[in-house]
């Protein structure tokens, strides 16, 4: 099965399009985990325990793991998520040329999908695209305010750059494994990109701590997967800090059960919030 077929089955089974970003900032990991071996792994394991019933996919950001202990923590995290039958999307934003990009694509040996940067063109992405069973999410219109500096630039054709990226991604989707990253903080652009690529699933960041538009994320972020038997539209709406650090507001520092219970509650609330806008809501 391809990634999007697997994802469709997962979405249908748990009735959720929530992606949880596993970004264990060492400065925010609670003190009661500081003496554990691999605190980031200990933190992620408890987050997964608390949230997996509501989570369609986990999205660790590579920036929080790029050191020896971090890579160990990431390997344990991926294996544990897979043990809960949840796919893992590595938010790495990779791409390069030649043998460098081929090495970057080897990350897909361990995870189910990855984010990539289209700035270097198709040849920089080909080793990722060739992994037919893996998902490849191409950055298109990101959720940060500075994304407009480049992504909104008007081309000679009159279209903004992000629309051209969307159209190219549709061309690159020969194996049916391409998605786009389009932020919920720019709902008008989200709608525009959906018009350009009606059948491409989106990863929609920015709902949660960034205050993105949840209704627009669902209305425009999901797409039917013609290769799946699941009767659901496919896509992911991500929240990271708003879920994994929810316990900072509601728990005493030493109260582990309450701290991680807050993360589970936050994931469940987001699932319900998004499902209010989904046609498949049960």
C-alpha positions in Angstrom: 0.0 0.0 0.0 1.1 3.6 -0.7 1.3 6.1 2.1 -1.9 7.9 1.2 -3.8 4.6 1.1 -2.4 3.7 4.5 -3.3 7.2 5.8 -6.8 7.0 4.4 -7.3 3.7 6.3 -6.0 5.3 9.5 -8.2 8.3 9.1 -11.3 6.2 8.5 -10.5 3.9 11.4 -10.1 6.6 14.1 -12.2 9.3 12.4 -9.5 11.9 12.6 -7.2 14.0 10.4 -5.1 15.3 13.3 -1.3 15.3 12.9 0.6 15.7 16.1 4.0 17.4 15.8 6.5 15.7 18.0 8.9 18.7 18.6 10.4 18.0 22.1 12.1 21.3 22.8 14.7 20.3 25.5 14.0 23.7 27.3 10.3 22.8 27.7 10.5 19.1 28.6 9.1 18.9 32.2 11.6 18.5 35.0 10.2 15.1 36.1 11.7 13.6 32.9 15.1 15.3 33.1 16.8 12.4 34.8 15.6 9.8 32.3 17.7 8.2 29.6 16.9 10.1 26.4 14.5 12.6 27.9 13.1 13.5 24.4 12.2 9.8 23.8 10.7 9.6 27.3 8.6 12.7 26.5 7.5 11.5 23.1 6.5 8.0 24.4 4.2 9.6 26.9 2.7 12.0 24.3 2.1 9.0 22.0 0.4 7.1 24.8 -1.8 10.0 25.5 -2.7 11.0 22.0 -2.6 8.0 19.6 -6.3 7.3 19.8 -6.9 10.7 18.2 -3.9 10.9 15.9 -3.8 10.1 12.2 -0.1 10.7 11.9 2.9 11.9 13.9 5.2 14.6 12.6 8.5 14.9 14.3 10.6 17.8 13.1 14.2 16.8 12.4 15.5 20.1 14.0 14.8 18.7 17.4 16.8 15.5 16.9 20.0 16.5 15.1 22.5 15.3 17.7 23.6 11.8 18.7 21.0 11.4 21.5 18.4 13.0 19.4 18.7 10.6 16.5 18.5 7.7 19.0 15.4 9.3 20.5 13.9 9.7 17.0 14.5 6.0 16.1 12.8 5.0 19.3 9.9 7.4 18.7 9.3 6.1 15.2 9.3 2.5 16.3 6.9 3.2 19.1 4.5 5.1 16.9 4.5 2.3 14.4 3.8 -0.1 17.3 0.6 1.9 17.9 -0.2 1.6 14.1 0.3 5.3 13.5 2.4 6.4 10.4 5.2 8.9 10.8 5.9 11.9 8.7 9.4 13.4 9.1 9.3 17.1 8.8 12.8 17.6 7.4 12.3 19.9 4.4 15.1 18.2 2.6 16.4 18.5 -1.0 19.8 18.9 -2.7 21.5 17.6 -5.8 23.1 14.4 -6.9 24.3 11.9 -4.3 23.5 14.3 -1.5 19.8 14.2 -2.2 19.9 10.5 -2.7 21.4 10.2 0.8 18.7 12.5 2.2 16.0 10.3 0.6 17.4 7.3 2.7 15.5 8.8 5.6 12.4 7.2 4.0 13.9 3.8 4.9 12.7 4.6 8.5 9.6 6.8 8.2 6.5 6.8 6.0 6.6 10.3 4.6 8.8 13.4 4.5 8.6 17.1 3.7 10.8 18.4 0.9 11.9 21.8 -0.5 11.2 22.4 -4.2 13.5 25.3 -4.7 16.2 23.2 -6.5 13.7 21.7 -8.9 12.6 18.2 -9.9 16.0 16.5 -10.0 16.5 17.4 -6.4 13.3 15.6 -5.5 13.4 12.6 -7.8 15.0 10.2 -5.2 12.1 11.0 -2.9 9.4 10.8 -5.7 10.8 7.4 -6.8 9.9 5.9 -3.4 6.4 5.0 -4.6 5.1 3.7 -1.2 6.3 6.8 0.7 4.6 10.2 1.0 6.4 13.3 -0.3 5.0 16.6 0.9 6.3 19.6 -1.1 6.5 23.0 0.6 4.1 25.3 -1.2 2.6 28.1 0.9 4.0 27.9 4.4 2.3 29.1 7.6 5.0 31.6 8.8 4.5 35.3 8.1 7.8 35.5 6.1 6.6 32.9 3.7 5.1 35.7 1.6 8.6 37.2 0.9 9.3 34.6 -1.7 6.2 32.4 -2.1 4.0 35.3 -3.1 6.3 36.7 -5.8 4.6 37.2 -9.1 6.0 35.3 -12.1 6.1 36.6 -15.6 2.9 34.6 -16.3 1.1 36.6 -13.6 0.7 33.8 -11.1 2.4 33.8 -7.7 5.3 31.4 -7.2 3.3 29.2 -4.8 0.7 28.5 -7.5 3.5 27.4 -9.9 4.9 25.1 -7.2 1.5 23.5 -6.7 1.1 23.0 -10.5 4.6 21.4 -10.7 3.8 19.1 -7.8 0.8 17.9 -9.7 3.1 17.0 -12.6 5.6 15.3 -10.3 2.8 13.2 -8.9 3.2 10.3 -11.3 3.4 7.8 -8.5 0.4 9.2 -6.6 2.7 9.9 -3.6 2.9 13.7 -3.6 1.2 16.1 -1.2 1.6 19.8 -0.5 2.4 21.8 2.6 -0.1 24.7 2.8 -0.6 26.7 6.0 -3.9 27.3 7.7 -2.7 30.8 8.5 -3.3 31.8 4.9 -6.8 30.5 4.2 -7.3 32.4 0.9 -4.1 30.9 -0.5 -5.2 27.5 0.8 -8.3 27.8 -1.2 -6.4 29.0 -4.3 -4.0 26.0 -4.1 -6.9 23.6 -3.8 -8.3 25.1 -7.0 -5.0 24.5 -8.8 -4.6 20.8 -7.6 -8.1 19.4 -6.8 -6.8 15.9 -6.0 -3.6 16.4 -4.0 -3.7 15.9 -0.2 -2.3 18.7 1.9 -0.4 18.8 5.2 -1.9 21.9 6.8 0.3 23.4 9.6 -0.6 26.4 11.7 -3.8 25.3 13.5 -3.1 25.5 17.2 -0.4 27.8 18.6 -0.3 29.8 15.3 -4.0 30.4 15.3 -4.8 29.1 11.8 -8.2 28.7 10.3 -9.5 25.2 11.2 -12.5 25.3 9.0 -10.5 26.3 5.9 -7.9 23.6 6.8 -10.6 21.0 6.5 -12.6 22.4 3.7 -9.6 22.9 1.4 -6.9 20.6 2.9 -8.5 17.3 2.3 -8.8 15.4 -1.0 -10.3 12.1 -2.1 -7.7 9.3 -2.7 -8.8 7.3 -5.8 -6.5 4.5 -4.9 -7.9 3.8 -1.5 -10.9 1.7 -0.5 -11.5 4.0 2.5 -14.5 6.3 2.1 -12.8 9.4 3.4 -11.0 12.5 2.1 -7.3 12.4 2.9 -5.0 15.1 4.4 -3.5 16.2 7.7 -4.1 19.2 9.9 -1.1 19.6 12.2 -0.7 21.0 15.7 2.5 20.7 17.6 3.0 23.0 20.6 -0.7 23.4 21.2 -0.9 19.6 21.9 2.4 18.4 23.3 2.9 21.3 25.7 -0.8 21.7 26.7 0.2 20.4 30.1 2.2 23.5 30.9 -1.0 25.4 31.5 -2.9 22.8 33.5 -0.6 20.7 35.6 1.7 21.1 38.6 5.3 20.5 37.6 5.5 17.1 39.2 2.1 15.8 38.2 3.0 13.6 35.3 -0.4 12.0 34.7 -2.1 15.4 34.6 0.6 16.9 32.3 0.3 14.2 29.6 -3.5 13.9 30.2 -3.7 17.5 29.0 -2.0 16.6 25.7 -4.5 13.8 25.2 -7.4 16.2 25.9 -5.9 18.8 23.5 -5.6 16.2 20.7 -9.2 15.0 21.3 -10.5 18.6 21.3 -8.8 19.3 18.0 -10.1 16.1 16.5 -13.7 17.1 17.4 -13.1 20.7 16.2 -12.0 19.5 12.8 -14.6 16.9 12.5 -17.3 19.5 12.8 -16.2 20.6 9.3 -15.7 17.1 7.8 -18.4 15.6 5.6 -17.4 12.1 7.0 -17.8 13.2 10.6 -19.5 10.4 12.6 
